[in-house]
Every structure is written in C-alpha cells, then in structure tokens.
Amino acid sequence: MKATIVDLRYRMKDVLRAIDRGEEVTVLYRGKEKARIVPITKDSGERKPSELPFFGMWKDRKDMADVHAYVRNLRKPLFDDL
C-alpha cells in the first residue's frame, strides 16, 4: 500500500488496518518514497527474564548480598544533611 502524508494524517485507521493485514505501507512525500512502515513480526516465543543476557550479571558481588543495605548506603550521603 502507498500512503501520502495526508493519508497518514486523515486516514491513519485505514493504514493501521493494512499493517494488521501484514501489508507494508510506503509513505510518499511529494510523490517520492520517504519511509516504509512494516508490520512487526512475532517472535517464536517470549523469553524469560532469566534468559536475557544481563540477568544475573552482579550475582558474584559480595557488597550486594543485602540489597536493602546497599541502597541505604548509596542514599546515605543524600540524607545526611536533613
């Protein structure tokens, strides 16, 4: 589907329906292609937080064994003046 800037402004609902059908939408500005809107492909499955690359990166740190004490220690200089 091709859509002009005016179409995006006044007929966005139709553009979104085309994207829902899996169509790519080419955006035209003064008759020239400026952008392409493509539907998001679904991943094969959602990953668990434990599968993310940064999960557990601080697990070996001894100073974070007690998280509450660590945060309190970080904030201590901020609240000493009060």
C-alpha positions, 0 to 999 in steps of 0.5 A: 500500500502507498500512503501520502502524508495526508493519508497518514494524517486523515486516514491513519485507521485505514493504514493501521488496518493494512499493517494488521493485514501484514501489508507494508505501507510506503509513505510518499512525500511529494510523490517520492518514497520517504519511509516504509512502515512494516508490520512487526513480526512475532517472535517464536516465543517470549523469553524469560527474564532469566534468559536475557543476557544481563540477568544475573550479571552482579550475582558474584558481588559480595557488597550486594548480598543485602540489597536493602543495605546497599541502597541505604548506603548509596542514599546515605550521603543524600540524607545526611544533611536533613 
